[in-house]
């Protein structure tokens, strides 16, 4: 094969200009040194030329492609969180009786004690559900009380609880006095937004005017920032040395709005809707005859400690008028 024919073939196949220059250089060397070479150059030149042609044609026939197995973000391969999975650190509020009778004579945001328990439970292999314990305390200048709370979760959506409070009051004129409160109830989670509850309690009130109560309550989360809760309770005096029989049906309502993770706004209200008294001349117990309404600002310093400050309007037992009173209260919840 003549060298000019090879060059023509390479031009027809559109080989790169760099390769053509290389071939012409080899041709020049061949024409200059062919007559003086000891070994015939034609036997070396032809295999070298075929090697360049094959490598070039092979590179042009197989184009470079991108990797088609590269993961795309935002696809089904991403791990998704189940929105129905309960938070292991979720807390449930309980409505317990006031830990101290002295608190009933002071302005309060609610007629009950707010106690929260954590649902961070460990799995158990026993036939009966385990019992978990928590506690609360109340300390004033002349009064102290301690409360033990036992909770049990027989089903994922059902919580049973009971509490017992022992207290001591010491005054300069009347000496020491003991009291106790007993309470039991249940909380049922209907959905992620709605929770229902029922409770019953007994208050010794130092043995003078003991009374018992039972009630129903519910809490509903309208959206991520707004929640409302309320209850309807029936209270009645138990047997006492005065022969006094009083009863009342009262309702309460509470709204809570979230500004951010640390600040909340609260609105409260409550009133008796029905009363009975076997002695009309005797005044009703303040617990059964005190309407109230007000608002507060709630702030949490960290995950366990907060403060709530606001104003409460309550009926004055002497004048019968609604009077505003400031209120400052520390808040605690289980660690998360």
C-alpha positions as CSV (number, residue, x, y, z in Angstrom):
1,X,0.0,0.0,0.0
2,X,1.4,3.4,-1.0
3,X,1.8,6.1,1.7
4,X,-0.3,8.6,-0.3
5,X,-3.2,6.1,-0.4
6,X,-3.1,5.8,3.4
7,X,-3.2,9.5,3.9
8,X,-6.2,9.7,1.6
9,X,-8.0,7.0,3.6
10,X,-7.3,8.8,6.8
11,X,-8.7,12.1,5.3
12,X,-11.9,10.3,4.3
13,X,-12.3,9.0,7.9
14,X,-11.8,12.5,9.3
15,X,-9.0,11.6,11.6
16,X,-7.7,14.5,13.7
17,X,-5.2,17.0,12.4
18,X,-2.7,16.0,15.1
19,X,-2.5,12.5,13.8
20,X,-2.1,13.7,10.2
21,X,0.8,15.9,11.3
22,X,2.4,12.9,13.0
23,X,2.1,10.8,9.9
24,X,3.6,13.5,7.6
25,X,6.5,13.7,10.1
26,X,7.1,10.0,9.9
27,X,6.9,10.2,6.1
28,X,9.6,12.9,6.1
29,X,11.9,10.8,8.3
30,X,11.2,7.8,6.0
31,X,12.1,9.7,2.9
32,X,15.4,11.1,4.4
33,X,16.7,7.9,6.1
34,X,15.3,5.1,4.0
35,X,18.4,4.7,1.8
36,X,20.8,4.5,4.8
37,X,18.7,2.4,7.2
38,X,20.0,-1.0,8.0
39,X,16.6,-2.4,8.9
40,X,13.8,-1.7,6.3
41,X,11.5,0.9,7.9
42,X,8.4,-0.3,6.0
43,X,8.1,-3.3,8.3
44,X,8.1,-1.0,11.5
45,X,6.0,1.8,10.1
46,X,3.0,-0.1,9.0
47,X,2.2,-1.8,12.4
48,X,2.7,1.5,14.2
49,X,0.3,3.3,11.8
50,X,-2.4,0.6,12.3
51,X,-2.1,0.9,16.1
52,X,-2.9,4.6,16.0
53,X,-5.8,4.1,13.6
54,X,-7.4,1.4,15.7
55,X,-7.1,3.4,19.0
56,X,-8.5,6.5,17.4
57,X,-11.5,4.7,15.8
58,X,-12.2,2.9,19.1
59,X,-12.3,6.1,21.0
60,X,-14.8,7.7,18.6
61,X,-17.2,4.7,18.5
62,X,-17.8,4.7,22.3
63,X,-18.9,8.1,23.6
64,X,-18.5,9.0,27.3
65,X,-21.8,8.9,29.3
66,X,-22.8,10.2,32.7
67,X,-23.5,7.8,35.6
68,X,-27.2,7.0,35.6
69,X,-27.2,5.6,39.1
70,X,-26.5,8.9,40.9
71,X,-29.1,9.4,43.7
72,X,-31.5,12.3,43.4
73,X,-32.4,14.2,46.5
74,X,-36.1,14.5,47.3
75,X,-37.1,11.2,45.8
76,X,-38.6,8.1,47.4
77,X,-35.1,6.9,48.6
78,X,-35.1,9.6,51.3
79,X,-36.1,8.5,54.7
80,X,-39.5,9.8,55.7
81,X,-40.8,10.3,59.2
82,X,-44.2,8.8,60.1
83,X,-46.5,11.6,61.2
84,X,-48.6,9.3,63.3
85,X,-45.7,8.1,65.4
86,X,-46.1,9.5,68.9
87,X,-43.3,11.6,70.4
88,X,-41.4,9.5,73.0
89,X,-41.0,12.7,75.1
90,X,-44.6,13.8,74.9
91,X,-46.2,15.0,78.1
92,X,-49.9,14.7,79.2
93,X,-51.5,17.2,81.6
94,X,-53.5,15.9,84.5
95,X,-56.2,17.8,86.4
96,X,-55.4,17.2,90.1
97,X,-57.1,18.7,93.1
98,X,-55.4,21.8,94.7
99,X,-52.5,20.6,96.7
100,X,-53.1,23.1,99.5
101,X,-56.5,24.4,100.9
102,X,-54.9,27.8,101.3
103,X,-54.7,28.1,97.5
104,X,-58.5,28.0,97.3
105,X,-58.6,31.5,99.0
106,X,-56.1,33.0,96.5
107,X,-56.6,33.9,92.8
108,X,-55.8,31.0,90.6
109,X,-55.7,30.6,86.8
110,X,-57.5,27.3,87.1
111,X,-59.6,25.6,89.8
112,X,-57.4,22.5,89.6
113,X,-53.7,21.7,90.0
114,X,-51.9,21.4,86.6
115,X,-49.6,18.4,86.8
116,X,-47.7,17.0,83.7
117,X,-46.3,13.5,83.3
118,X,-44.0,12.2,80.7
119,X,-44.9,9.3,78.3
120,X,-41.3,8.2,77.8
121,X,-42.1,4.6,78.9
122,X,-39.9,1.5,78.7
123,X,-41.2,-1.6,77.1
124,X,-42.3,-4.4,79.6
125,X,-42.9,-8.1,79.0
126,X,-45.2,-8.6,82.0
127,X,-48.8,-9.5,81.7
128,X,-49.9,-6.4,83.7
129,X,-48.9,-2.9,82.7
130,X,-46.2,-1.3,84.9
131,X,-47.0,1.5,87.4
132,X,-45.0,4.7,87.1
133,X,-44.6,7.2,90.0
134,X,-44.2,10.9,90.1
135,X,-44.7,13.6,92.7
136,X,-45.5,17.2,93.5
137,X,-45.1,19.5,96.5
138,X,-46.5,22.7,97.8
139,X,-44.8,24.9,100.5
140,X,-46.2,28.0,102.1
141,X,-45.1,29.8,105.2
142,X,-47.5,27.9,107.5
143,X,-48.6,25.0,105.2
144,X,-46.9,22.1,103.5
145,X,-48.1,19.3,101.3
146,X,-46.7,16.3,99.4
147,X,-48.4,14.5,96.6
148,X,-47.7,11.1,95.1
149,X,-49.0,10.3,91.6
150,X,-49.3,6.8,90.1
151,X,-49.9,6.2,86.4
152,X,-50.6,3.2,84.3
153,X,-51.0,2.7,80.6
154,X,-53.0,-0.5,79.9
155,X,-53.5,0.6,76.2
156,X,-51.5,3.0,73.9
157,X,-54.4,5.4,73.9
158,X,-55.6,5.0,77.6
159,X,-53.9,6.4,80.7
160,X,-55.1,5.6,84.2
161,X,-53.9,7.6,87.2
162,X,-54.5,8.2,90.9
163,X,-53.0,10.6,93.5
164,X,-52.9,11.0,97.2
165,X,-52.0,14.3,99.0
166,X,-51.0,14.7,102.6
167,X,-50.7,18.1,104.1
168,X,-50.0,20.0,107.3
169,X,-51.2,23.5,108.4
170,X,-49.8,25.2,111.5
171,X,-51.2,28.5,112.8
172,X,-50.4,30.5,116.0
173,X,-54.0,30.5,117.2
174,X,-55.5,27.2,116.0
175,X,-52.4,25.0,116.2
176,X,-51.7,22.2,113.7
177,X,-54.1,20.5,111.4
178,X,-53.8,17.7,108.9
179,X,-55.7,17.1,105.7
180,X,-55.6,14.7,102.8
181,X,-56.9,14.6,99.2
182,X,-57.6,11.5,97.1
183,X,-58.1,11.6,93.4
184,X,-58.4,9.1,90.5
185,X,-59.1,9.5,86.8
186,X,-58.5,8.4,83.2
187,X,-57.3,10.1,80.0
188,X,-58.2,8.7,76.6
189,X,-56.6,9.9,73.4
190,X,-59.3,9.9,70.7
191,X,-57.0,11.3,68.0
192,X,-53.8,13.4,67.7
193,X,-56.0,16.5,68.3
194,X,-58.6,15.4,70.8
195,X,-58.2,14.0,74.3
196,X,-61.0,13.2,76.8
197,X,-60.8,12.7,80.5
198,X,-62.8,11.8,83.6
199,X,-61.9,12.1,87.3
200,X,-63.2,11.9,90.8
201,X,-61.8,13.2,94.1
202,X,-62.4,13.5,97.8
203,X,-61.2,16.4,100.0
204,X,-61.0,16.0,103.8
205,X,-60.8,19.8,104.6
206,X,-59.5,19.0,108.1
207,X,-62.7,17.1,108.9
208,X,-64.9,20.2,109.1
209,X,-66.4,20.5,105.6
210,X,-65.3,17.6,103.5
211,X,-66.5,17.4,100.0
212,X,-66.2,15.2,96.9
213,X,-66.3,16.0,93.2
214,X,-66.5,14.3,89.8
215,X,-66.0,15.7,86.4
216,X,-65.5,15.4,82.7
217,X,-62.9,17.3,80.6
218,X,-61.6,17.6,77.1
219,X,-58.8,19.2,75.2
220,X,-58.7,19.9,71.5
221,X,-55.8,21.2,69.4
222,X,-57.2,23.3,66.6
223,X,-53.8,23.7,64.9
224,X,-50.1,23.8,65.7
225,X,-50.4,27.1,67.6
226,X,-53.9,27.1,69.2
227,X,-55.4,24.7,71.8
228,X,-58.5,24.9,73.9
229,X,-59.5,22.8,76.9
230,X,-62.3,22.8,79.4
231,X,-64.3,20.8,81.9
232,X,-67.6,20.3,83.6
233,X,-67.6,19.2,87.3
234,X,-70.1,18.4,90.0
235,X,-69.2,19.2,93.7
236,X,-71.1,18.2,96.8
237,X,-70.3,18.4,100.5
238,X,-69.9,15.1,102.4
239,X,-71.2,14.4,105.9
240,X,-70.1,17.2,108.4
241,X,-70.7,18.3,111.9
242,X,-72.8,21.3,110.8
243,X,-75.4,19.3,108.8
244,X,-74.7,21.5,105.8
245,X,-75.5,20.1,102.3
246,X,-74.3,22.2,99.4
247,X,-73.7,21.2,95.7
248,X,-72.8,23.0,92.5
249,X,-72.1,22.3,88.9
250,X,-69.3,24.4,87.5
251,X,-67.6,24.8,84.1
252,X,-64.2,26.1,83.1
253,X,-62.6,27.0,79.8
254,X,-59.0,27.7,78.8
255,X,-57.4,28.8,75.5
256,X,-53.7,28.7,74.8
257,X,-52.0,30.3,71.8
258,X,-48.3,29.7,70.9
259,X,-46.3,32.7,69.7
260,X,-43.1,30.7,69.5
261,X,-41.4,27.9,71.3
262,X,-40.9,30.0,74.4
263,X,-43.8,32.4,74.6
264,X,-47.6,31.7,74.9
265,X,-50.8,33.6,75.5
266,X,-53.5,32.2,77.8
267,X,-57.2,33.1,78.4
268,X,-59.2,31.7,81.3
269,X,-62.8,31.7,82.4
270,X,-65.1,29.7,84.7
271,X,-68.3,30.0,86.7
272,X,-70.9,27.9,88.5
273,X,-74.0,27.1,86.4
274,X,-76.1,25.5,89.1
275,X,-76.2,25.6,92.9
276,X,-78.1,24.0,95.7
277,X,-78.0,24.9,99.4
278,X,-80.2,23.3,102.2
279,X,-79.6,26.5,104.2
280,X,-80.3,29.6,102.1
281,X,-79.0,31.9,104.9
282,X,-75.6,30.2,104.9
283,X,-73.2,31.3,102.2
284,X,-72.0,28.9,99.6
285,X,-68.5,27.5,99.9
286,X,-66.1,29.7,97.9
287,X,-65.0,26.8,95.9
288,X,-68.6,26.4,94.6
289,X,-69.4,30.1,94.2
290,X,-66.5,32.0,92.6
291,X,-66.7,33.0,88.9
292,X,-63.5,34.2,87.4
293,X,-61.9,35.3,84.1
294,X,-58.6,36.6,83.0
295,X,-55.5,36.3,80.8
296,X,-51.8,35.7,81.2
297,X,-48.4,35.6,79.4
298,X,-46.4,32.4,79.7
299,X,-42.7,32.2,79.1
300,X,-40.4,29.1,79.4
301,X,-36.7,29.8,80.3
302,X,-35.7,26.2,79.3
303,X,-37.4,22.9,78.7
304,X,-38.4,22.3,82.3
305,X,-38.9,25.7,84.0
306,X,-41.2,28.6,83.1
307,X,-43.3,31.5,84.6
308,X,-46.8,32.7,84.0
309,X,-48.0,36.2,84.9
310,X,-51.4,37.8,84.3
311,X,-54.5,39.4,85.8
312,X,-57.6,37.5,87.1
313,X,-61.0,39.1,87.8
314,X,-62.7,37.3,90.7
315,X,-65.9,38.0,92.7
316,X,-65.3,39.6,96.0
317,X,-67.1,37.6,98.7
318,X,-67.9,40.7,100.7
319,X,-69.0,43.2,98.0
320,X,-70.0,40.7,95.3
321,X,-68.2,42.7,92.7
322,X,-65.6,41.4,90.2
323,X,-62.2,42.8,91.2
324,X,-58.9,42.4,89.2
325,X,-56.0,40.8,91.0
326,X,-52.5,40.1,89.6
327,X,-51.1,36.6,89.5
328,X,-47.6,35.2,89.2
329,X,-47.0,31.5,89.0
330,X,-43.9,29.3,88.4
331,X,-44.4,26.4,86.0
332,X,-42.6,23.1,85.9
333,X,-42.7,20.1,83.5
334,X,-40.8,16.9,83.2
335,X,-37.4,17.0,81.5
336,X,-37.3,16.3,77.8
